[in-house]
Structures are given as C-alpha cells and as structure tokens.
Amino acid sequence: MGEVIATLGIWAADGSHLESIDLRVDTGASFSQLPGKMLRDMGWVPTVSDVPADLADGTPTMVELGEVRIRYNGQDLTRLFVFGEDSSPKLLGSDTLQGLRLGVDPVNHRLINVTSYR
C-alpha cells in the first residue's frame, strides 16, 4: 500500500487558532503523534507520562500522552496524541481514525468514511 497523507487541523489549547498539519496515516500506530515541542508551543501538555510503547521496528520505549483538540472535515473532537521527539514523524494513528470513523482506501491512497456500528 502506498503512503496516505491526511491534513488535520490542530487547535491551540486556548482555542485561539487552528493550524493545518499534514500527517502520514499509520494504521499500525495506536495513537497519533506530533513532535512534543510543536504541541507544547500550541499550549498542550502531556497528561500521562512513562507509557510503555514499541516503535515500528519493535524497539521498546516510553512516551508521553496528552489530549489534543483536532478538526477533520468540519468535525471537532479530542484524541490522545503521543508527544514525540523533535525528529519524530507526524503520524495519524488508529485511535484518531476510529474516533473520526475513517478507514484507508489502499487503492486510491486516501481516507474514506466508514459506517459506525453499535
């Protein structure tokens, strides 16, 4: 499957502005991730520290998580984000995809709406 890039709006913590950011869709990532400095500069702070996680190559690490207000396609919601290192990739993970009720179209390399079931 080719790379899928999605543009997400990230709200400043005080709600004063919305910044558009391109993220690589990674269905293998539990949570979305942005560089911690970027999130802190927007006023967000981690709320959970020392969360065990494995990198894509299997290397164990510890991460910080925090709630971040996002917008996609006119829909606003709050999701947990990993506060990554400055060099960390900007990732749209499965928790955010599920919250937005989105799936990946591997043929056309885009996000698609999926039906919610209860």
Backbone torsions as a table, in degrees:
resi	resn	phi	psi	omega
1	MET	NA	137.8	177.9
2	GLY	-76.6	173.0	-178.4
3	GLU	-73.3	138.8	175.9
4	VAL	-116.4	126.2	178.6
5	ILE	-112.8	134.6	177.7
6	ALA	-125.0	140.8	176.1
7	THR	-97.3	122.4	-177.8
8	LEU	-117.4	143.3	171.3
9	GLY	-88.8	131.0	176.8
10	ILE	-113.8	118.6	179.2
11	TRP	-75.0	145.1	166.2
12	ALA	-66.0	148.7	-176.7
13	ALA	-58.1	-30.7	179.7
14	ASP	-87.6	2.8	178.0
15	GLY	74.9	9.4	-174.3
16	SER	-75.2	-26.7	179.5
17	HIS	-157.6	163.8	-178.0
18	LEU	-122.7	127.0	-179.6
19	GLU	-109.7	128.6	177.8
20	SER	-84.1	128.1	-177.0
21	ILE	-134.1	134.0	175.3
22	ASP	-85.0	129.4	178.5
23	LEU	-124.9	143.8	174.4
24	ARG	-81.7	128.0	179.0
25	VAL	-72.8	127.2	-179.4
26	ASP	-134.0	95.2	-177.5
27	THR	-68.7	-13.4	176.6
28	GLY	-86.1	-10.0	178.4
29	ALA	-88.5	129.3	179.9
30	SER	-64.1	-44.2	-176.9
31	PHE	-123.9	158.5	172.3
32	SER	-70.9	157.9	-176.8
33	GLN	-141.8	137.1	170.3
34	LEU	-134.8	157.4	175.4
35	PRO	-56.4	133.5	-177.8
36	GLY	-57.4	-37.9	179.7
37	LYS	-61.6	-42.1	179.4
38	MET	-60.4	-46.1	-179.9
39	LEU	-65.6	-43.0	179.2
40	ARG	-64.2	-39.1	178.1
41	ASP	-62.6	-24.4	177.6
42	MET	-90.8	3.1	175.7
43	GLY	95.8	0.8	179.6
44	TRP	-83.7	148.1	177.8
45	VAL	-131.1	145.5	176.1
46	PRO	-65.7	142.9	178.8
47	THR	-110.9	-15.5	178.6
48	VAL	-132.7	125.5	179.7
49	SER	-109.9	163.5	174.2
50	ASP	55.3	48.0	176.0
51	VAL	-89.1	121.6	179.0
52	PRO	-67.6	136.8	179.4
53	ALA	-149.9	157.2	175.0
54	ASP	-111.9	135.4	173.8
55	LEU	-72.3	169.4	-178.2
56	ALA	-57.2	-30.6	-179.9
57	ASP	-86.5	4.2	178.7
58	GLY	92.9	-4.4	179.6
59	THR	-67.3	124.7	177.9
60	PRO	-73.9	145.6	179.2
61	THR	-152.5	175.6	174.9
62	MET	-119.7	139.5	-178.8
63	VAL	-129.7	165.0	172.9
64	GLU	-108.1	140.8	178.2
65	LEU	-120.6	150.1	174.6
66	GLY	-156.0	153.5	178.2
67	GLU	-76.7	136.9	-178.9
68	VAL	-135.1	135.7	178.7
69	ARG	-87.2	127.5	-176.7
70	ILE	-125.7	166.5	172.4
71	ARG	-137.4	134.6	173.3
72	TYR	-141.9	126.0	176.4
73	ASN	53.7	39.7	178.4
74	GLY	81.7	-1.0	-179.0
75	GLN	-103.7	125.7	177.1
76	ASP	-102.1	139.0	172.1
77	LEU	-160.9	168.8	-180.0
78	THR	-109.3	133.5	178.2
79	ARG	-135.1	158.8	173.2
80	LEU	-77.5	135.4	176.4
81	PHE	-123.7	145.4	169.5
82	VAL	-79.1	131.2	173.2
83	PHE	-87.3	92.8	-172.9
84	GLY	-81.8	174.7	173.5
85	GLU	-67.0	164.3	-179.6
86	ASP	-58.4	-32.9	-178.0
87	SER	-90.5	1.8	-177.9
88	SER	-67.2	144.9	176.4
89	PRO	-69.4	151.9	175.8
90	LYS	-86.4	112.4	-172.5
91	LEU	-120.1	141.3	171.2
92	LEU	-104.4	106.0	-173.9
93	GLY	-92.5	177.4	-172.5
94	SER	-65.3	-33.1	178.9
95	ASP	-60.9	-44.1	179.3
96	THR	-69.1	-41.3	177.0
97	LEU	-57.9	-45.4	-179.9
98	GLN	-65.4	-41.2	179.5
99	GLY	-62.8	-34.4	178.8
100	LEU	-88.6	-2.0	-177.6
101	ARG	56.9	53.0	-179.6
102	LEU	-119.7	148.9	172.3
103	GLY	-127.0	177.6	-178.6
104	VAL	-110.3	128.7	172.4
105	ASP	-92.2	103.1	-174.1
106	PRO	-72.7	-19.5	-179.7
107	VAL	-78.4	-45.8	-176.8
108	ASN	-98.2	2.1	176.2
109	HIS	53.8	55.8	179.9
110	ARG	-150.3	167.1	175.2
111	LEU	-87.7	146.3	178.6
112	ILE	-131.4	153.1	175.1
113	ASN	-73.4	141.6	176.0
114	VAL	-122.6	152.5	-179.4
115	THR	-75.8	137.7	174.9
116	SER	-88.9	143.1	177.2
117	TYR	-120.5	149.9	178.4
118	ARG	-122.4	NA	NA
